[in-house]
Every structure is written in structure tokens, then in C-alpha cells.
């Protein structure tokens, strides 16, 4: 494959997907809506990816050209594309769909499209496209944390060269090291969101409550670590049963998430991880869906119910909830709903997290 386009030049597209393609000695075309970013990429002609203490040698990435997606050049590059990666954030996918349809007809008889948005069935938005040619759509899962260096094109990255994609939907394997063909990707995606993203929500919302700004510092807080460990004990057992994987495999999976989040080389922020709380409280997302799985197996996690309280607390403090707190809890058992709301009251009067947990168990 020699005509590869990456739509989205943010930290995932620029810092992770293109890193893997660079390591495979492949040139790419970046497309983005951000004129200033596109101009800077073309002006500076390269950027650096560093890995902290995990990997001493940095990478100098210079395997690209960049255009705005709605420019004549951008549209021509789309027409020529053989493989397209998309990483723009779920809220921008409809705009990408419009740009793809505007570029038709494509010059090739077939193109592959891979979304990397870390959501469940996000590619369905593209299923009814008319591109004037055949295309297959697959989804990839991003486990690697990448962060933009302030005031620079450079990226600070976790040392992880692994991008699993849905080979069942694509129908064939891609010839790139690190971009890994994976069957039953929906199961892996759900396990990822209900494990990694669930633990991340625990750290982020409890960390916000405790006044942290640095994400890794919150991850290494002894009180938060205790709550994460309590959460994992129940959640790992239920997820292993729910998805038919061994408990050992799931336990190792969740432990990798903990190692990732406690990595002090990645200077992530609490603010980046708590935002968009309305979406993160939806029934198929990282807090409520794991609670539903726990309920199915007659388990209850006081820690995760407290995380739900903390997410609502953040939403009220920042005025970012789109409905009353009770409206996010309608799918929970009544006793759990009462516990979450009681936890929210306790957080408002600044009780300690362990104190709140103890009071919940005594009631």
C-alpha cells in the first residue's frame, strides 16, 4: 500500500498512527480542518516523538505532506487513497463523511477505511456512504497514550507500538508491523472501555475531587489506588464471565491499565480526562455499563458507585451536566441510585473518600 491518508493530525493521528507507519517506512498524507496546524506541519517539515524513561531514543517524524481536507489538494489526495485512517473525535465524524462523499469518485476500485475513535460501533456512520467505488470499514482500538507538547508539534508518548484493528470487517490483513489483525474486536473494544476507561474515570473524577491537576499524581494517590483495587476485584471477575475470558487474562488486562495510568513520564492532566462528563455517564459508557455488568452477576462495587457520584459532582461544579443528576441513574437499581445521590451529598460537604465508603457499608 502506497497511498495512505490520515484524517486528523491531532495527538492520535500524528503521534501514534503515523508513528507506526513511519516505523514501517511508509509515507502518508495528513488531512485536517485546522489550517494553522496544516501550515505548521508543512513549514516545519518534521516533529519529534519522545517516550520518557521508557524508551531513550526519540523519533524524528518526516514522512508526510499535509493539506486541509476541503482544499483541492486534499480532495485529490482522498480520490487517490488506498487506505484511510480516521482519528478526529466522534463528534467530527459526520464532517469527515461529508468530505469523503464530496471527493468521489475515487480513482481506485477499492479502498480500506479504519476508524480509531475508541467507541463502540463508531464506524456505522460511514456504512451508507456512496463513494463511487467499493470500500470496507474497520475499527481500531487505541491503547497508547499520546500527548501534544505545549507550543510544539512534538508528541510525548507511552512506549507502546500496538494498534489492533477489526480484521473480520476488513476481510484481509494489513502489511504493517504493530498494526495488528484482531478477531472479535467488538469484545476487545468493550473490555477496553469497561476496564481501561472505567479505571481512568475512577482516577480522573476522584482526582478532581481531591484537587489534583496532574493525572499521574492522582493515579499514585494511596487512597485512589485503594479504591481502584477494590473496583478491580469485583469488576475483573464479572467481565471475565461476561466476555468468556479467563480471570487471569482479565486481571492482567486491568493491571496493564493501572501500570499505564501510574506512568509519571506521561504528564497528562485531570482536566483532559474529566471533560465531556455527559457522554461518559451514558448507559453504554465507562461508568454505567460496568455497573450494569456487575448487577447482572449480583455484584456491587461501592467504589464504582462513588465514582458515579464524583462524576456528577464534577458535572455540577463545572455546570456541564445536561440533565439533573437523577436523570443519569434511571437504569440503576433503586438502592444503587440512592447510594450514588447520597455519595454526591457527602462529596459536596467535603467528606473523605474512605469515610464515604465506610458510611455506605454501614447503611
Phi, psi and omega in degrees: 000126183229008175234086187245129180243137171245115176269115184111111183250029177279200189293331178279310181296312182280320190268342183235301183300312180290332175300315180296320179290323176300316179294340175265011177060045182243137174271150182225165171244124174272137171233137182206163176271347185275101182299317182297317180293318178299315179298320181292319177301317181287327181288315183277337171067357178194164173210164185250141171244123179240160191232014181063214182283350183288331184206109191294321185278129174276164176249136173257112187264120183217028188260032191221160158236161184221142178219157169286145189292334182263004178281164177301319179295318179297317179295322178293322178295322175298317181301327183272352191296142173255327179220131181235124170261141180234123175214090187230359189091137188301328182291347182254005185293326180295326178291323176295318178303316179298319180293321178296316181291329177293330183283347185295156359279144176285152184283336183265153178289337182212140173227151174256138178235127180235121176269144177229074187241355178054048172226169182269122178058038180291337183288349183298336179298336182264357191295334183256018181293151172240103182255002182074013178202169179278149178209153175238139183244130179232163176243143176242157181244126181262113175264339187278131175274127175229138182229140178284133174289136185299128176073018187214161170283346187294159185233139168254127189229149165294149181274079182215111180255072187210115176230097178284140178227160185281097180287335179298317180286323182286326177085357178201163181270147174271147188270040186238129175295135179093337176261100201256124176296129184222131176271157179052049186295333180298323177295314179297320179298315180294316178300322180295311182293322185273357174244290182301307185290329176295312178296321178299319178296321177302311181294315187292310185285323175290324176296320176300314181300322182277000173090011178286149170248327180271126186294316181295326177296319176296321179299329182263006174291128187298324180292316178293320177302320179296318180293321177297317179297317177299318178299313184298323184302313180281318185292318180301319180296317183288320180293321178298320177290317185295323184252006175067036174247158181292153178299321180299316180297316180292322179298317178294323179299312181288330177293324175299323177297317180298314178302318181299312186285336179273000181290110184284350176290335180266104185273069179278167182243151172299318183304318181294329186268344179264341186294166182064043186294328179301316178292319185289348176261007178291162189293336180258015185256191197291344179253306185289319181297315174299325176297321178294322177295317177300316180299319181302326183257022174057038176243154175225136177246106176300327179297314182289326175296325176291325175298319177300318176300316182293325177294318177295321177301312178301315181299321178288319180297326183257001180057042182247003173285142180260000174206175179294152181308320180301330183293339179273352190248008188298335183271358181269155171304148185304318182294326178290319178301315179298320181295318179297315181292323176295320176299321178298318178298317180294323177295323181295331179262014169066039173286156177287153184297313181293324177299319180295316180299317181296319179294325178296318182289333180279343182271000000 
